[in-house]
Each structure stands twice: as C-alpha cells, then as structure tokens.
Amino acid sequence: HQMTREMPEITNLADKIEKHLPAELADFMHVAGKAAASQGQNLYLVGGVVRDLLLEKPNLDLDLVVEGDAIELAQQLAQTKQAKVTTHPQFHTAKLQWDKWSIDLATARSETYAKPGALPTVKPSSIEHDLSRRDFTINAMAVHLSPSRYGELIDIHRGREDLEHKLIHILHEKSFIDDATRIWRGLRYEQRLDFQLEKNTLKLLKQNIPMLDTISGDRIRYELECILQEERPEK
C-alpha cells in the first residue's frame, strides 16, 4: 500500500471554494455567510462537499448549516436570487433552487435515537453537535462562511487525517446501531473513493449487519437507488 502524498496543512479552504465551485455558487457562499452574520448567526458549508473540496473533486451538492433558523435564512436568501424555496418545518430544513443550482439549508441540530433504525428526535443545536451526528469522519467536516472566518476548516473528528490515509471511519461505536443504512453507505464510499474501512469500523459493521432489519422498506429502497446511481455500480 503505497504512501499517499500528505496533504499540505490547510486550515483555510477559501481558495479551494473559488477554484472548485462555479463562480456563481462561490459568490453565493459569501452572500449567504454575510446574510447569516447580519442576523448574528454562523453559517457553514458541511459534509460531502467539504470532503470533495479537500480531494479536489467536483461536487455541486451543497449543504449549508446555520446555527439559527434555516427557513428564515432561506427565505431571505431567496430574494437575492429570485429563487424557489421549499421548506420542511418539521425538520428545520429548506431547499433553494434557481437557474440550474440547488442548495440545501438546515438548522444545526443534535439527534437522539429512541430506538435503533427509528427516525431521530431532532433539536436545534451547535455546529459541533451537528457534525457529531454524521456517518463518517470524512463527511463530518465544515467550513465557516461567516465573513470574519470565511473558509476556515472545522474538523473536530480528524476527518482530514482519515482522508489522507484513505479511511472510512465511524464517529462512535453505536453509529451502525443508530442508523444501519450507514452499513451500505460505508461500503459504497469504500468502492467509490477506493478507500478502506478503518479496522474497528469494519469489525462493528460486520457485527451490526443484523441491524439492517431495523430499517423501513422505503429507506432500504432509497439506499439501493443511491447504490445503483453510483458511477461504477458493477463493482
């Protein structure tokens, strides 16, 4: 297993946002960060897009998380773009769509699972809690969009280190028990990114395969559809 070239120590991804996102979306990140700051709120770019900015792969699946009211912010931002807004008040989420772009906005939240496989109980919370409920460390990073800290990387789970070592790594021991669809997702990332499951993650994944029985049919179907949409599903 050849040594991967170490990524240079980056704490600021502002230049990567400019380089790897279309100009209109890169500009929108500034606009959105300022709009949130004007309400005294912090806004972040989170998840898969942060992972892919570090890998320098294109990803237009933009997820924003605000420590505040996502729906209110989405409605405010929609006016700057004549965008269409779709809101889901029960989940504190909204989607903005204009031209060919689409952006998801969510209120930072913590989740507790009453029982394995159930949909979680959600409460508004901080970005740290929001990142801690995610599936794998490489998907649990965020970037500040607030003008004063624009581009700063937040990586409390050492996701960047796992990215350098090409590892799929859960955040906590109960991850697959809370949500067994992560079993498939882990295998999917392993194939798609050509990464390896971290040792303990692999052990727990195998142990928790029976947890797949806790998932409802429509969630199973959704994960299967995702697998089928992957670029090389035949692997």
Backbone bond lengths (Angstrom), bond angles and torsions (degrees), N, CA, C in turn:
res aa  C-N    CA-C-N  psi(-1)  N-CA   C-N-CA  omega(-1)  CA-C   N-CA-C  phi
1 H - - - 1.471 - - 1.525 107.58 -
2 Q 1.362 116.18 105.45 1.465 116.78 -172.86 1.523 110.94 -68.90
3 M 1.317 115.90 150.92 1.464 120.41 179.38 1.525 108.78 -64.88
4 T 1.325 115.90 131.97 1.460 117.19 176.38 1.521 107.50 -80.14
5 R 1.313 114.87 147.29 1.459 119.87 177.93 1.530 107.47 -64.00
6 E 1.325 116.63 126.05 1.469 119.44 -178.39 1.528 109.54 -64.86
7 M 1.322 115.70 136.19 1.461 118.16 176.43 1.525 108.36 -72.92
8 P 1.351 116.40 140.20 1.463 117.54 177.81 1.530 109.36 -62.04
9 E 1.332 116.40 150.35 1.479 121.66 -178.82 1.529 108.58 -64.19
10 I 1.302 117.85 103.59 1.464 118.25 178.13 1.508 106.73 -113.40
11 T 1.306 116.52 129.71 1.451 115.70 169.49 1.513 109.06 -110.97
12 N 1.344 117.65 -11.43 1.451 118.68 -179.65 1.527 111.11 -124.04
13 L 1.326 114.76 126.38 1.466 119.92 -175.41 1.525 112.58 -105.83
14 A 1.337 117.10 14.34 1.470 119.53 -177.40 1.527 111.19 -55.64
15 D 1.333 116.50 -43.49 1.471 118.85 -178.27 1.529 111.21 -67.95
16 K 1.337 116.88 -32.93 1.471 119.37 178.08 1.531 110.87 -68.78
17 I 1.337 116.17 -35.46 1.470 119.46 177.26 1.527 108.78 -62.35
18 E 1.337 116.71 -46.01 1.472 120.72 179.57 1.527 110.90 -61.83
19 K 1.324 115.53 -38.66 1.462 119.97 -172.88 1.530 112.92 -79.11
20 H 1.340 116.71 -38.79 1.463 119.19 -170.05 1.523 115.18 -104.65
21 L 1.335 117.46 -7.85 1.462 118.64 175.09 1.521 108.42 -106.59
22 P 1.341 117.44 146.97 1.465 119.31 174.07 1.532 109.61 -55.77
23 A 1.338 116.36 145.79 1.471 121.33 -173.82 1.526 112.31 -50.65
24 E 1.337 116.51 -41.83 1.463 119.00 -176.81 1.532 111.81 -63.05
25 L 1.330 116.42 -38.40 1.470 119.61 179.67 1.529 110.87 -74.55
26 A 1.330 116.40 -38.17 1.467 119.91 177.73 1.532 109.79 -61.01
27 D 1.341 116.47 -43.06 1.473 120.19 177.38 1.522 110.74 -62.69
28 F 1.331 115.25 -40.39 1.466 120.00 -178.39 1.531 111.45 -62.91
29 M 1.334 117.27 -31.60 1.469 120.29 177.78 1.537 110.29 -60.48
30 H 1.356 115.98 -41.34 1.472 120.29 177.57 1.527 110.95 -65.31
31 V 1.335 114.78 -46.93 1.470 120.60 -178.64 1.529 110.38 -59.38
32 A 1.333 115.89 -45.64 1.467 121.27 -176.99 1.533 110.53 -66.19
33 G 1.338 116.31 -43.35 1.466 120.65 179.21 1.522 111.83 -60.71
34 K 1.352 115.66 -40.48 1.473 120.40 178.58 1.520 110.74 -67.56
35 A 1.334 116.37 -42.30 1.472 120.33 -178.79 1.529 110.10 -60.83
36 A 1.335 116.46 -43.28 1.470 120.13 179.17 1.530 109.73 -64.65
37 A 1.340 116.10 -44.15 1.470 120.49 -178.63 1.528 111.06 -61.44
38 S 1.342 116.59 -34.28 1.473 119.32 179.84 1.532 111.07 -66.21
39 Q 1.334 117.38 -20.37 1.474 122.10 174.53 1.535 110.65 -95.65
40 G 1.336 116.83 6.33 1.466 120.25 -178.43 1.523 112.71 74.75
41 Q 1.351 116.48 25.39 1.469 119.66 -176.56 1.528 111.19 -119.36
42 N 1.336 115.74 150.63 1.464 120.45 176.15 1.518 110.19 -95.42
43 L 1.331 115.26 136.85 1.465 121.04 178.68 1.525 108.86 -119.03
44 Y 1.328 115.96 143.48 1.471 121.63 -176.64 1.522 110.63 -135.49
45 L 1.318 114.99 148.65 1.460 122.43 167.66 1.524 104.82 -93.71
46 V 1.332 118.11 131.62 1.472 118.64 -171.40 1.529 113.29 -133.58
47 G 1.336 114.11 162.31 1.462 121.45 164.91 1.512 115.29 78.88
48 G 1.329 114.88 -138.46 1.468 121.96 -171.91 1.515 114.50 -56.23
49 V 1.325 117.15 -36.24 1.463 119.04 -177.87 1.532 110.81 -67.99
50 V 1.335 117.33 -33.39 1.474 120.46 178.00 1.530 109.34 -67.79
51 R 1.335 115.06 -44.81 1.476 120.45 175.39 1.536 109.96 -54.32
52 D 1.343 116.35 -46.94 1.459 119.90 -175.49 1.526 113.06 -74.45
53 L 1.327 118.22 -27.64 1.472 119.75 172.54 1.529 109.30 -63.12
54 L 1.341 116.43 -41.75 1.469 120.02 178.74 1.526 111.36 -67.34
55 L 1.339 116.42 -33.63 1.469 120.28 178.39 1.532 111.19 -83.81
56 E 1.338 115.64 -6.20 1.466 122.04 -176.14 1.524 111.61 59.34
57 K 1.339 115.97 40.36 1.474 121.46 175.42 1.525 108.29 -107.28
58 P 1.338 117.50 146.18 1.468 118.11 177.50 1.529 110.84 -68.36
59 N 1.319 117.18 139.53 1.465 121.91 174.81 1.521 107.04 -157.02
60 L 1.333 116.25 115.62 1.467 119.42 -179.02 1.519 111.10 -103.93
61 D 1.326 115.38 13.62 1.451 121.38 178.98 1.521 108.18 -85.96
62 L 1.325 116.65 85.60 1.460 118.91 -169.60 1.520 112.21 -93.85
63 D 1.316 115.52 122.73 1.461 122.01 177.07 1.515 108.76 -114.53
64 L 1.326 115.27 124.26 1.458 120.53 176.70 1.522 109.13 -112.70
65 V 1.323 116.16 141.51 1.465 120.93 176.71 1.522 107.83 -124.74
66 V 1.331 115.41 132.38 1.467 120.08 179.42 1.528 109.71 -117.16
67 E 1.336 115.36 138.37 1.471 119.47 171.88 1.522 105.57 -83.77
68 G 1.323 115.78 76.21 1.456 121.77 -173.90 1.518 108.58 168.18
69 D 1.328 116.92 -154.49 1.461 121.28 -175.32 1.530 111.35 -93.61
70 A 1.328 115.92 105.41 1.471 120.91 -175.66 1.525 111.80 -64.09
71 I 1.327 116.41 -38.04 1.467 119.59 -175.31 1.532 110.49 -68.48
72 E 1.325 115.10 -43.62 1.472 120.22 177.82 1.533 110.34 -60.86
73 L 1.328 116.30 -45.29 1.468 120.62 -179.62 1.531 110.43 -63.94
74 A 1.333 116.72 -41.80 1.473 120.58 179.63 1.527 110.15 -60.44
75 Q 1.330 116.22 -42.53 1.472 119.42 -179.26 1.524 111.08 -65.86
76 Q 1.325 115.79 -37.63 1.466 120.38 177.74 1.538 110.34 -66.21
77 L 1.331 116.78 -43.88 1.470 120.94 -178.73 1.521 111.91 -69.42
78 A 1.326 116.51 -31.69 1.469 120.50 -178.51 1.524 110.31 -59.03
79 Q 1.332 116.21 -34.21 1.464 119.34 -178.24 1.520 111.39 -66.47
80 T 1.333 117.50 -30.18 1.470 118.97 -178.91 1.530 111.19 -72.43
81 K 1.328 117.29 -19.09 1.469 120.38 -174.62 1.526 113.23 -123.14
82 Q 1.339 117.74 4.48 1.471 119.62 -169.86 1.532 109.16 48.54
83 A 1.311 115.17 45.20 1.471 119.90 -176.51 1.522 110.41 -89.44
84 K 1.333 114.50 156.77 1.462 120.52 173.76 1.533 107.03 -87.62
85 V 1.336 116.36 136.08 1.473 120.47 179.98 1.518 109.61 -114.78
86 T 1.316 116.61 129.64 1.468 121.42 171.55 1.522 106.52 -114.44
87 T 1.328 117.50 125.78 1.471 118.65 -177.04 1.526 111.80 -115.32
88 H 1.326 115.48 149.98 1.473 122.66 174.07 1.521 107.17 -127.52
89 P 1.345 116.63 82.07 1.470 120.25 -173.66 1.525 113.51 -55.58
90 Q 1.345 117.66 -33.99 1.478 117.58 -176.91 1.527 111.17 -67.54
91 F 1.340 117.72 -23.58 1.474 120.63 178.78 1.530 112.42 -105.16
92 H 1.342 117.05 0.31 1.476 121.53 -176.24 1.529 110.88 56.59
93 T 1.334 116.53 43.09 1.467 119.68 179.35 1.526 110.62 -128.87
94 A 1.330 115.22 159.32 1.461 121.26 177.05 1.521 109.07 -148.86
95 K 1.330 115.39 154.40 1.463 120.43 176.17 1.523 107.76 -121.86
96 L 1.333 116.11 134.12 1.466 121.87 176.15 1.515 108.44 -107.95
97 Q 1.331 116.94 132.05 1.468 120.00 177.66 1.524 110.31 -132.93
98 W 1.320 116.20 128.75 1.463 120.67 172.38 1.519 107.97 -150.72
99 D 1.339 116.59 151.05 1.468 121.29 -174.98 1.529 108.68 44.18
100 K 1.347 116.28 -123.77 1.479 117.42 -179.38 1.521 111.42 -102.87
101 W 1.338 117.13 11.62 1.463 120.16 -174.15 1.524 112.51 -102.41
102 S 1.309 114.51 153.18 1.464 119.73 176.46 1.529 107.76 -147.91
103 I 1.330 115.94 133.68 1.468 121.40 -176.23 1.523 109.27 -133.74
104 D 1.313 116.92 134.02 1.463 121.06 177.41 1.518 109.90 -99.32
105 L 1.323 114.56 136.86 1.466 121.00 -179.43 1.517 108.86 -125.07
106 A 1.320 117.32 133.26 1.469 119.96 179.63 1.520 109.90 -136.87
107 T 1.323 114.99 150.84 1.462 120.64 170.91 1.528 107.76 -75.63
108 A 1.332 117.34 133.88 1.477 120.66 176.99 1.521 107.82 -54.99
109 R 1.325 116.96 135.10 1.463 118.16 -174.89 1.517 112.95 -145.82
110 S 1.322 114.08 156.63 1.466 119.17 170.74 1.519 105.84 -107.67
111 E 1.314 116.40 155.25 1.461 120.91 -178.31 1.511 109.60 -129.43
112 T 1.324 115.82 139.78 1.468 118.97 169.54 1.519 107.09 -126.91
113 Y 1.323 114.99 140.10 1.464 120.79 -178.72 1.524 109.01 -101.39
114 A 1.335 116.51 116.34 1.466 120.53 179.38 1.525 109.71 -64.31
115 K 1.344 114.81 -43.46 1.466 117.94 174.89 1.519 108.41 -146.79
116 P 1.339 116.93 155.98 1.468 120.02 -177.23 1.525 112.12 -52.64
117 G 1.342 115.73 134.18 1.460 120.29 174.70 1.513 113.92 83.80
118 A 1.336 117.39 -14.74 1.468 119.69 178.80 1.524 108.97 -72.04
119 L 1.334 116.57 160.25 1.458 117.70 172.19 1.527 107.32 -71.70
120 P 1.329 117.08 141.06 1.465 119.34 -173.02 1.529 113.33 -75.23
121 T 1.324 115.19 159.84 1.459 121.93 169.32 1.526 106.61 -85.42
122 V 1.330 115.41 128.33 1.463 120.78 -171.04 1.530 110.66 -112.55
123 K 1.343 117.25 132.88 1.469 119.67 172.23 1.535 109.23 -131.35
124 P 1.342 116.43 142.69 1.471 118.71 176.25 1.531 110.00 -57.07
125 S 1.336 115.99 142.94 1.456 119.51 -173.84 1.524 110.55 -157.64
126 S 1.349 115.89 -157.63 1.470 121.18 -177.37 1.526 110.38 -98.19
127 I 1.322 115.97 167.02 1.469 120.51 177.54 1.532 110.40 -60.06
128 E 1.339 117.39 -36.23 1.475 119.40 -179.39 1.525 110.96 -62.11
129 H 1.345 116.45 -44.50 1.465 119.44 177.13 1.521 110.55 -64.37
130 D 1.332 115.54 -39.01 1.455 119.75 -178.27 1.534 110.98 -61.88
131 L 1.328 115.90 -43.01 1.468 119.38 -179.89 1.526 110.92 -69.16
132 S 1.326 116.39 -31.41 1.469 120.33 -176.27 1.522 113.30 -71.76
133 R 1.348 117.59 -14.36 1.466 118.59 -179.31 1.539 110.57 -93.56
134 R 1.333 117.66 4.27 1.466 119.94 -174.02 1.525 112.84 -84.13
135 D 1.342 115.77 170.47 1.473 119.39 -169.08 1.529 114.54 -74.82
136 F 1.343 117.55 -52.49 1.473 120.78 -174.79 1.527 109.43 -132.60
137 T 1.326 116.43 155.21 1.471 119.93 -175.51 1.528 111.93 -58.51
138 I 1.338 117.76 -35.97 1.471 119.87 -177.65 1.530 111.81 -68.36
139 N 1.349 116.33 -16.77 1.466 120.95 177.97 1.524 111.87 -104.13
140 A 1.335 116.40 7.25 1.471 120.21 -173.20 1.525 111.73 -112.29
141 M 1.337 116.19 33.54 1.463 120.52 177.21 1.526 109.25 -110.69
142 A 1.321 115.72 157.79 1.467 120.54 179.20 1.524 109.67 -139.87
143 V 1.328 115.08 161.62 1.460 121.32 176.96 1.530 108.24 -126.72
144 H 1.332 116.84 129.43 1.470 122.15 176.47 1.519 110.49 -62.88
145 L 1.338 117.11 134.39 1.468 119.46 172.76 1.532 111.61 -112.09
146 S 1.343 116.87 -1.36 1.471 119.65 178.46 1.522 108.90 -65.12
147 P 1.343 117.37 139.06 1.471 119.76 -175.32 1.531 113.34 -51.02
148 S 1.338 118.02 -39.15 1.470 119.46 -174.88 1.531 113.09 -72.08
149 R 1.345 117.03 -21.89 1.479 118.80 -177.76 1.522 111.26 -130.05
150 Y 1.327 116.40 24.53 1.462 121.62 -172.13 1.536 112.76 -52.31
151 G 1.329 116.05 126.99 1.465 120.63 175.64 1.514 115.07 92.26
152 E 1.343 117.29 -10.65 1.472 119.65 -178.39 1.526 111.77 -66.03
153 L 1.326 115.84 133.31 1.466 121.32 -179.65 1.528 110.86 -84.33
154 I 1.333 116.11 133.15 1.474 121.33 172.72 1.519 106.65 -110.45
155 D 1.313 115.77 117.76 1.465 119.78 -174.96 1.525 109.29 -140.60
156 I 1.336 116.00 79.14 1.466 119.64 -175.03 1.526 112.42 -83.53
157 H 1.337 116.99 -11.60 1.475 119.34 -177.28 1.529 112.46 -111.88
158 R 1.327 116.15 16.96 1.475 122.14 177.74 1.523 111.82 57.30
159 G 1.315 114.65 41.04 1.462 120.48 179.59 1.518 112.05 -66.56
160 R 1.331 115.16 -34.03 1.458 117.96 -177.60 1.531 111.18 -67.69
161 E 1.324 114.96 -36.99 1.463 120.45 177.07 1.538 109.99 -63.36
162 D 1.340 116.46 -44.00 1.468 119.74 178.26 1.526 111.04 -65.25
163 L 1.331 116.39 -33.36 1.463 120.76 177.09 1.532 109.58 -64.29
164 E 1.326 116.31 -43.32 1.471 120.54 178.96 1.517 111.36 -62.79
165 H 1.337 115.95 -36.68 1.469 119.89 -178.58 1.519 112.76 -93.54
166 K 1.335 115.48 6.87 1.476 121.81 176.59 1.522 112.21 56.68
167 L 1.327 115.77 50.28 1.465 120.82 -177.75 1.520 112.52 -117.95
168 I 1.331 114.91 138.43 1.465 122.59 170.55 1.523 105.83 -96.71
169 H 1.325 117.04 119.14 1.463 121.47 -166.66 1.530 108.56 -138.63
170 I 1.332 117.53 120.84 1.468 118.83 177.54 1.527 110.48 -72.71
171 L 1.337 115.76 162.13 1.466 120.12 -175.75 1.520 112.22 -85.64
172 H 1.339 116.74 -29.06 1.471 119.37 -179.20 1.526 109.17 -154.44
173 E 1.326 115.19 161.25 1.471 122.51 -171.80 1.532 114.35 -59.03
174 K 1.350 116.25 -27.96 1.470 118.87 -174.97 1.530 113.02 -93.52
175 S 1.316 116.46 8.29 1.461 120.46 -172.89 1.533 113.46 -53.21
176 F 1.332 117.04 -50.27 1.470 120.25 -177.26 1.527 111.62 -72.42
177 I 1.336 116.06 -24.69 1.467 119.92 178.39 1.529 109.02 -73.08
178 D 1.343 116.31 -42.55 1.467 120.33 177.17 1.524 110.83 -60.03
179 D 1.319 116.52 -44.15 1.461 120.23 -174.55 1.526 109.65 -147.84
180 A 1.329 114.91 98.50 1.470 119.47 -174.35 1.528 113.18 -70.53
181 T 1.348 118.81 -13.67 1.474 117.78 176.57 1.529 109.64 -63.78
182 R 1.340 116.68 -17.19 1.471 119.57 177.99 1.526 111.39 -66.31
183 I 1.324 116.81 -21.98 1.472 120.25 176.85 1.522 108.64 -60.99
184 W 1.336 115.22 -48.87 1.464 118.64 178.05 1.507 112.36 -66.76
185 R 1.342 114.04 -41.85 1.459 117.43 -177.39 1.518 110.77 -61.54
186 G 1.329 116.85 -39.39 1.463 120.97 178.65 1.516 111.24 -60.45
187 L 1.330 115.51 -44.48 1.466 119.97 179.90 1.525 110.46 -66.60
188 R 1.340 114.92 -35.63 1.459 120.07 -179.38 1.530 110.89 -66.06
189 Y 1.339 116.80 -44.91 1.469 119.38 178.46 1.516 110.97 -65.05
190 E 1.324 116.15 -37.07 1.460 120.30 -179.85 1.531 109.59 -57.96
191 Q 1.340 115.73 -44.82 1.467 120.88 179.25 1.529 110.96 -69.79
192 R 1.333 115.39 -49.54 1.456 119.74 -170.12 1.520 112.33 -68.43
193 L 1.335 117.12 -40.87 1.461 120.47 -176.67 1.521 111.60 -93.32
194 D 1.343 115.68 -9.55 1.454 120.96 -174.49 1.536 109.84 61.71
195 F 1.332 115.81 45.93 1.461 123.75 177.87 1.524 108.24 -105.19
196 Q 1.325 116.43 176.47 1.469 121.23 174.54 1.513 109.86 -117.27
197 L 1.341 115.68 149.62 1.461 119.20 172.71 1.521 108.10 -74.00
198 E 1.318 116.49 129.99 1.468 121.70 177.45 1.538 107.92 -60.10
199 K 1.329 115.83 147.97 1.477 122.22 -169.08 1.533 114.12 -49.65
200 N 1.327 116.24 -53.47 1.462 120.10 -178.11 1.534 111.60 -68.52
201 T 1.346 115.68 -34.94 1.470 120.78 177.64 1.522 109.69 -61.57
202 L 1.327 116.31 -43.46 1.469 120.90 179.82 1.526 110.61 -63.89
203 K 1.329 115.75 -42.36 1.470 120.31 -179.95 1.539 110.01 -61.04
204 L 1.334 115.86 -47.23 1.465 120.16 -178.86 1.529 111.38 -68.35
205 L 1.329 116.17 -35.38 1.467 119.58 178.37 1.531 109.52 -60.02
206 K 1.325 116.10 -47.08 1.475 119.91 -179.37 1.529 110.89 -63.93
207 Q 1.341 115.37 -42.82 1.467 120.63 179.80 1.521 112.36 -61.06
208 N 1.340 115.48 -35.12 1.467 119.71 -170.79 1.523 114.42 -97.14
209 I 1.338 117.21 9.75 1.466 118.83 178.70 1.537 112.40 -53.72
210 P 1.357 119.70 -38.52 1.473 118.60 177.12 1.535 113.50 -57.95
211 M 1.348 117.23 -21.55 1.469 120.01 -179.95 1.522 111.75 -65.10
212 L 1.333 117.33 -16.98 1.468 119.32 177.95 1.529 110.92 -58.91
213 D 1.339 116.58 -24.83 1.470 119.81 177.77 1.528 112.57 -66.51
214 T 1.340 117.06 -15.41 1.474 118.74 -176.74 1.529 111.90 -84.04
215 I 1.331 117.63 -2.99 1.465 119.53 -172.75 1.518 111.14 -97.65
216 S 1.330 115.65 139.73 1.467 119.47 -179.64 1.528 110.34 -72.14
217 G 1.319 115.15 156.66 1.468 121.93 -176.17 1.516 114.50 -55.47
218 D 1.342 117.49 -39.68 1.468 117.62 -176.25 1.525 111.73 -70.64
219 R 1.342 117.50 -30.66 1.470 119.10 177.03 1.523 109.95 -71.68
220 I 1.341 116.33 -36.64 1.466 119.73 176.54 1.526 109.01 -62.62
221 R 1.337 115.83 -43.48 1.462 119.56 -178.87 1.527 110.74 -62.50
222 Y 1.337 115.84 -42.25 1.459 119.86 179.83 1.528 111.10 -59.73
223 E 1.329 117.03 -45.94 1.468 120.03 -179.83 1.530 111.24 -64.47
224 L 1.330 116.50 -39.00 1.468 119.72 178.13 1.525 110.37 -64.03
225 E 1.345 116.46 -41.16 1.467 119.69 178.05 1.522 110.29 -61.18
226 C 1.336 116.28 -40.12 1.472 119.75 178.43 1.523 110.71 -61.87
227 I 1.330 115.44 -42.14 1.469 119.55 -179.90 1.530 109.35 -62.56
228 L 1.331 115.98 -41.85 1.461 119.89 -178.07 1.525 112.03 -69.56
229 Q 1.325 116.93 -25.27 1.468 119.90 179.28 1.518 113.10 -82.79
230 E 1.321 117.50 -11.95 1.463 119.80 -179.15 1.525 109.69 -58.07
231 E 1.330 114.93 157.10 1.462 118.47 -174.87 1.526 112.95 -65.31
232 R 1.352 116.23 -35.68 1.464 117.78 -179.00 1.523 109.26 -126.35
233 P 1.329 117.26 67.26 1.470 118.25 -172.82 1.522 113.31 -69.19
234 E 1.342 116.80 -12.26 1.475 117.62 -174.92 1.514 112.59 -72.70
235 K 1.343 117.84 -15.95 1.481 119.87 -177.85 1.508 111.62 -64.01
